Amino acid sequence: MTHVQAEGEVFGRRLRELRQKYGVTQQQLSIATGLTEGYISNMERGLKVPSLTTILRLAVALGCKVTELVAIFDKTDLPSILRGDQ
């Protein structure tokens, strides 16, 4: 697995978790962010890694802090992700 896939999977799990926590559907998130439902789905499945701008849009749409979306990486073995050990 490449590091992009690994970081995408970590972020995707967190995005899905927060979206469900806040009771937002993929369709609602799509409308609020201006992203396609397919892109939202691909992020949640770890197939797409969002840009900083996309992360900011997601935070605004979910009504959460950016740190809620990315703090998961504080608990993740970043060196192994960056080396592609996952």
Secondary structure, 3 states (H helix, E strand, C coil): CCHHHHHHHHHHHHHHHHHHHCCCCHHHHHHHHCCCHHHHHHHHCCCCCCCHHHHHHHHHHHCCCHHHHHHHHHHCCHHHHHHCCC
